[in-house]
Amino acid sequence: MRQKIVAGNWKMNTNREEAESLAAALSSQFIGGSGVKMVVCPPFPWIMSVNQLLSVTEIAIGAQNCSGQSSGAFTGEVSASMLASAGVSYVITGHSERRSLYNESDADVLTKTLKILGENMTPIVCVGETLQERESGRLEEIISRQITSVLNGLNKDQIASIVIAYEPVWAIGTGLTASPEQAQEVHAFIRSLISGISGAEVADSLPILYGGSCNPGNAASLFACPDIDGGLIGGASLKAADFISISNSF
Ligand code: PEP
């Protein structure tokens, strides 16, 4: 049985008061025991206080990014070891906003993934095609490049320790969701790529999340697909009731 995961990416939203009241609402509405791992990824400055507010729950803390460097003169950067010592256990890498707005390459995604694994945290490695790439028939080429460039830099144990998120760029923050059939097709393709690199056992055990306008209304049909093991949730993770409802959609 693969771990089911619902992770919330708060992006650059919430001031301190809003972050703390969202965490308090999650804490009061959280009911454990479902076997679904919930993760929230607040902006860096709120990680410690959100962690404290959620400490009575089993909700884990994630971060939205980290530096590819270990330490030193890198003004404005936050290292993986800093995040680990702040109580973070998951870190998003390769989000399409980082790739497109900050020119992060496949090589950067691998470097960060290795730093995260080096601190015993779980990388959530995001991949996904743009609408133009999909419509020009390049879907498999793009997904294959993004997946293999990370997986080829990891050993088998490291591959078995990551989580992948398939996030079609055209579905992120747009209200357009991939249909369950479209998402399942790509998830199965990703699992076949993993299997080709590290074998069926690792491929069968690795959680692959769907992300892109996932909400309480469409989560159940997506999560019912055999290769979809949960979601990476943007907008809908900013409302406690919606986020909890999504995590109850298996
Ligand atoms: C995301 O940014 O990872 C995401 C899935 O956003 P949204 O749910 O808002 O589309």
Residues whose N, C-alpha, C, O or C-beta is under 5 A from the ligand:
A	BS01	PEP	N9 A171 I172 G173 T174 G211 G212 S213 C214 L232 I233 G234 G235 A236
